[in-house]
Amino acid sequence: MAQSPVKITASLAARPGKAHELEALLLGMAPHCRAEPGNLRWDIWRDQAAPERYVLDELYRDGDAAAAHRQTPHYQDYLARIPALAERSALVLEPVAVA
C-alpha cells in the first residue's frame, strides 16, 4: 500500500535584527531541499503584514521522504542554526480530502 504525501508548514518569526540572516539561510536551503528525490515542493513565503515572519511550504512524496529530508546535511545545519535566528513552529500534515 502506497504511503500518503506529507505536507509540512513551518512558521518562522525572525528574532530582532535577524530577518536578513534568516532569509539568507532559507534561500540557501531551497535548491538543496528541492533537489531531494522525495521532495515535491519547497517554497518560502514572507508575511506581507509582518516581513520578519516567513512560512515554509513543503510537500514530500511520503513519510519516508520527509524522514530522509530530516537526515540531510542542509536540514541538520538549519536545525542547528535556527534557534538563534527565529522562533519556529511546524505542522506535519496528512491529506484528508485533497484533489
ROMIMAR-494017 format. One line per field, with one value per residue: residue number from 1; z, y, x of N, C-alpha, C in turn; residue in one letter. Coordinates in steps of 0.001 Angstrom, whole numbers, plus 524288, in hexadecimal, padded with zeros to 5 digits. Example, Ala and Ser with C-alpha at 12.3 -4.5 7.8 and 13.67 -1.06 7.14 Angstrom:
<pts>
tinu: c(1:2)
n_zz: c(81E78:81BA8)
n_yy: c(7E9C6:7F736)
n_xx: c(83386:83232)
ca_zz: c(81E78:81BE4)
ca_yy: c(7EE6C:7FBDC)
ca_xx: c(8300C:83566)
c_zz: c(81E78:81EBE)
c_yy: c(7F31C:8001E)
c_xx: c(83390:83264)
guse: c(A:S)
</pts>
This chain:
<pts>
tinu: c(1:2:3:4:5:6:7:8:9:10:11:12:13:14:15:16:17:18:19:20:21:22:23:24:25:26:27:28:29:30:31:32:33:34:35:36:37:38:39:40:41:42:43:44:45:46:47:48:49:50:51:52:53:54:55:56:57:58:59:60:61:62:63:64:65:66:67:68:69:70:71:72:73:74:75:76:77:78:79:80:81:82:83:84:85:86:87:88:89:90:91:92:93:94:95:96:97:98:99)
n_zz: c(80000:7FC90:80255:807AE:80305:809C8:80FE2:8142C:81BB8:81FB7:828BD:82A5D:8325B:831EB:83A9D:8416C:838F8:832DD:82992:81F1F:81F3C:82171:81869:810D6:813DF:811E6:80708:80382:805D9:7FF50:7F47F:7F6F2:7FCC2:7F572:7EE4A:7F2B2:7F18B:7F4C7:7F5CC:7F2AC:7F29B:7F70C:7FCBD:7FFE3:8073E:80A46:8142A:81123:817F3:82060:81E7B:822F2:824A4:81FF1:817DE:815A6:80BA8:80961:80240:80201:7FC05:80247:80F7C:8110B:80A6A:80F1A:8189B:814F9:8116A:81AF0:81E06:817D4:81505:8134F:8184F:8228E:824C6:8242B:82C92:834DF:83472:834A0:83EC2:842B3:83BB4:83A24:83F18:83E6B:8390C:83527:82CC9:829EE:8202B:81B5D:8102E:80F41:80952:7FE40:7F1DD)
n_yy: c(7FB61:80873:8138C:81F6A:82CB1:83645:84235:84D47:8585B:862CF:86CEC:87835:8819E:88BE2:88EE2:89B0B:8A37E:89B5C:8987F:8996B:89280:88939:8886D:88738:87D78:876F6:8788B:87452:869E4:866B5:862D5:8595A:853B9:852F5:84C81:842BE:83544:831EC:83AF3:84318:84D4B:85978:864B7:8723A:87BC1:888FA:8909A:89A90:8A205:8A173:8A1FB:89CE6:892F7:8862D:87BC2:86E84:8661D:859AB:84DAE:84035:833CF:82B3F:82608:82169:82736:8310C:82EAF:82C26:835E5:83B14:836E5:83ACE:841DD:84CCF:84EC8:84C00:85391:85C91:85A68:85B27:865A7:86BAA:86DE9:876DC:87E38:87ED9:87D97:871CA:86A13:85E79:85765:84A99:84472:83C50:8379D:839B2:83C03:83E60:84391)
n_xx: c(80346:80243:80868:8030D:8045B:80C48:80AD1:8116C:8109E:81730:818CB:82005:824D3:82CC3:83713:839C4:84085:84455:83F87:8437B:84BE8:846A7:84066:84846:84C60:843B6:84232:84B7F:849F4:841EE:84467:8495E:841E0:839C4:83E6F:83E75:83B45:8310E:82B7F:820FF:81DFE:822E3:82228:82435:81E03:81A97:81504:80C72:80895:80F1F:81B37:823B5:820D9:8209B:81BF8:81D37:819DD:8182E:8186A:81833:81A79:817D0:8175C:82127:82788:826CD:82B88:8358E:838A0:83A2D:84381:84B41:8573B:855BC:84C28:84EA3:85634:84FE8:84914:85001:852C4:84990:844AB:849DD:846EA:83C05:82ED2:82831:81E1F:817B2:80F25:80BE0:805C8:7FB3E:7F430:7E66F:7DD46:7E10B:7E205)
ca_zz: c(80000:7FC17:8067C:8062E:80329:80EBE:80F49:818CA:81B9E:82414:8297A:82CA2:833AB:832C8:83F62:84011:83617:83052:82506:81A5D:81FE9:820DD:812E1:80E14:81520:80F22:8016D:80290:8064F:7FB51:7F048:7F91B:7FE22:7F09F:7EB73:7F54C:7EE35:7F66E:7F675:7EE7B:7F2C4:7FB81:7FB97:80425:806FE:80E3F:815C4:80F68:81C73:8241F:81B10:825C4:8252E:81B43:8180A:8120A:809AE:80777:800F8:80110:7F9AB:8066D:81482:8107E:807FF:81321:81C54:81259:81176:82024:81EB8:81437:81764:8133D:81C68:82799:8256A:8254E:831DF:8388E:8342C:834FE:843D9:84367:837BE:839DC:841C6:83A4F:83A0D:8305C:82C71:82654:81EAB:817CC:80D39:810BD:80477:7FAD4:7EC51)
ca_yy: c(80000:80D40:8176A:82477:8311A:83912:847D9:84FEB:85E06:864E4:8728D:87A10:8872C:88D58:891BB:8A07D:8A451:89688:8972F:898B2:88DAE:884F4:88803:8850C:877E4:87455:878AE:870A5:86491:86576:85F46:8542C:85118:851D5:8485A:83DAF:831D4:83180:8401B:844BA:852FA:85BF9:86A48:875FF:88012:88D07:89319:8A004:8A560:8A103:89FF7:899B6:88DBE:882F0:876BF:86A8B:862C7:85520:8491B:83B99:82F57:827EE:82696:81FFE:82BA5:8351C:82CDE:82CA7:83B82:83C82:834AE:83D35:845AF:85222:84F37:84BD3:858C2:86000:85938:85D28:86B60:86E59:87018:87C12:881B8:87F5E:87A35:86E3C:8661C:85B83:853A4:84645:8438B:83811:83926:837C2:83C41:841B8:84230)
ca_xx: c(80000:80558:807DD:800DF:807FF:80CD9:80B80:8137A:81038:81A3E:8187F:824E5:824CB:8323E:8387A:83B1D:8455D:8461E:83C49:846A2:84EED:842E5:83F0A:84CCF:84C94:83F77:84354:84FBF:847EC:83E09:845FE:84AA0:83CFA:836E8:84130:83DCD:83819:82B9D:8291A:81D82:81D80:82587:821AB:824D1:81A51:81B65:81025:80C40:80773:81373:81F4F:8278C:81E8A:820F3:81946:81F2B:815B5:81B11:8154D:81B74:817D4:815A8:81A04:826AC:82A38:8272D:82F85:83A9D:839D1:83C20:848BF:84EF7:85AC7:8539A:8482C:8515E:85888:84B74:84748:853E6:85318:8448E:8433B:84C1A:844D3:83652:82B14:8266C:81A29:816C9:80AE6:80CC4:8005F:7F9E7:7EF91:7E142:7DA4B:7E421:7E11F)
c_zz: c(80000:800AD:8044B:80609:8089B:80D82:81472:817E3:8207F:82429:82C74:82D80:83529:837FF:83DCA:83D6D:832FD:82B52:8201F:81AA7:81F51:81B1E:80FBD:80F0D:811F9:8093F:80004:802CA:801A5:7F711:7F238:7FA4C:7F944:7ED8C:7EE03:7F216:7EFBD:7F71B:7F1AE:7EE34:7F7A1:7FA59:8008F:8032F:80B50:80F3C:81435:813F5:82077:82134:81DCC:82692:81FE2:81C1E:813FC:810A9:806EA:8064A:7FF76:7FF17:7FDCA:80B70:81445:80E33:80BE8:81725:819F6:81241:816A2:82138:81B54:81705:81774:81756:821C7:828CA:826E5:82AFC:835FB:838CF:8356B:83A74:844CC:83FC0:83828:83DDA:83D7F:83C4B:834E2:83104:82889:82520:81B0D:814E8:80F7E:80BDE:800EC:7F544:7E965)
c_yy: c(804DE:810DD:81C6C:82890:83396:83ECA:84A02:855C0:86002:86ACB:87448:87FEF:888AD:89026:89744:8A0DE:89FA7:89524:89630:893AD:888E9:8842F:885A0:87F27:874F0:87433:874E9:86AF8:862F1:861C3:859C7:8511D:84F82:84D63:842FF:83A46:831A2:836AA:8416D:84AA8:85501:861C7:86D87:87A6E:883F4:88FA5:898D8:8A3BB:8A569:89EB6:89CF8:8941E:88AF6:87DEB:87334:86703:85E3B:850A9:844AE:8371E:82BFB:828D4:82538:82482:83021:833A3:82D5E:8325C:83D12:83A73:83752:84115:84B39:852D4:84F36:8510E:85CB9:85F46:85B58:8631E:86E31:8706F:8759B:88016:882B1:87BEF:876D7:86AC2:8636A:857E9:84F7E:8440C:83ED2:83999:836BB:8378F:84030:83FE5:84209)
c_xx: c(80372:8044D:80588:80525:8080E:80DE3:80D76:812EA:812F6:819C8:81D59:82489:82A5A:832E4:83A14:84078:84744:84329:83F8C:849D5:84B66:84183:84388:84D45:8487B:84076:847BB:84DFD:8449C:84003:8473C:845AA:839FF:83969:8409F:83A12:8324E:828D8:825CE:81CFC:82047:825C2:82237:820F5:81BA7:8161F:81041:80B69:80BD6:8181A:823AF:82594:81E9C:81DE0:81BCC:81AA1:8185D:8174C:81901:8181D:8151F:818C6:81FC6:829D4:82AD6:82B56:834FD:83C56:83C55:8419F:84CDB:8528B:85882:84F4C:84AC2:853FE:85454:849BC:84B07:853DA:84DFF:84344:84552:8499A:83EF5:83388:828A6:82211:81912:8121A:80C82:8075D:7FFD3:7F4EC:7EA9F:7DDE5:7DD09:7E349:7E63E)
guse: c(M:A:Q:S:P:V:K:I:T:A:S:L:A:A:R:P:G:K:A:H:E:L:E:A:L:L:L:G:M:A:P:H:C:R:A:E:P:G:N:L:R:W:D:I:W:R:D:Q:A:A:P:E:R:Y:V:L:D:E:L:Y:R:D:G:D:A:A:A:A:H:R:Q:T:P:H:Y:Q:D:Y:L:A:R:I:P:A:L:A:E:R:S:A:L:V:L:E:P:V:A:V:A)
</pts>
